Structures are given as structure tokens and as C-alpha cells.
Amino acid sequence: MITLIVLGAVGAIWRHGRAAGVARLAVKRAEARLQILKQAAEVRRDVDAEDDAGVADRLARWMRD
């Protein structure tokens, strides 16, 4: 009887820990995606603010490096 109780408690703790780990991973992924989207918006803003010659120069420098 006590063995079943102990096994049940261990199982419940394991499930709770696993669920917390899955939730933590989901939050990390969402934060990483948000950071990527912010960077993409910043790059888009920079490109839109610069004239075509400036964009071409920066792109040529980037391709050279």
C-alpha cells in the first residue's frame, strides 16, 4: 500500500516537473521569436530609411566580408 502511494507521488512530481519544463521551453521559444521579429523590423526600418545607393553600398560591403 505504501509503495503505491510513494509511486503515485513520484509519478505526480515527475509529471509536474515535465509540464513545467515544457512550459518553460515554450516561453523561451516565444521570446526568441519575438526577438527575431524585432530585429527584422529594425533592419526593415533601416533599409527603408536609406536611399538605394546606400543600401547597395552596405550590401556590397556585407557580401565582400
C-alpha positions in Angstrom: 0.0 0.0 0.0 2.7 2.5 1.0 4.6 1.5 -2.2 1.7 2.5 -4.3 1.4 5.8 -2.5 5.1 6.5 -3.0 5.0 5.6 -6.7 1.9 7.8 -7.2 3.7 10.7 -5.5 6.8 10.2 -7.6 4.7 10.0 -10.8 2.8 13.2 -9.9 6.0 15.1 -9.2 7.6 13.8 -12.4 4.5 14.9 -14.5 4.5 18.3 -12.8 8.2 18.8 -13.5 7.9 17.8 -17.1 4.9 20.1 -17.6 6.9 23.0 -16.1 9.8 22.2 -18.4 7.6 22.1 -21.5 6.1 25.4 -20.5 9.5 27.0 -19.9 10.6 25.8 -23.3 7.5 27.3 -25.0 8.2 30.6 -23.3 11.9 30.6 -24.4 10.9 29.9 -28.0 8.3 32.7 -28.0 10.8 35.1 -26.6 13.4 34.1 -29.2 10.8 34.5 -32.0 9.8 37.9 -30.6 13.5 39.0 -30.6 13.9 37.8 -34.2 10.8 39.7 -35.3 12.1 42.9 -33.6 15.4 42.6 -35.3 13.8 42.0 -38.7 11.6 45.1 -38.1 14.6 47.2 -37.2 16.5 46.1 -40.3 13.5 46.8 -42.5 13.2 50.3 -40.9 16.9 50.9 -41.6 16.7 49.7 -45.2 13.5 51.8 -45.8 15.1 54.9 -44.4 18.2 54.7 -46.6 18.4 55.5 -50.3 19.1 52.9 -52.9 22.7 53.8 -53.3 23.3 53.5 -49.6 21.6 50.1 -49.5 23.7 48.9 -52.4 26.9 50.1 -50.8 26.1 48.3 -47.5 25.1 45.2 -49.3 28.3 45.2 -51.3 30.3 45.6 -48.1 28.4 42.8 -46.5 28.9 40.5 -49.5 32.6 41.3 -49.6 33.2 40.5 -45.9 
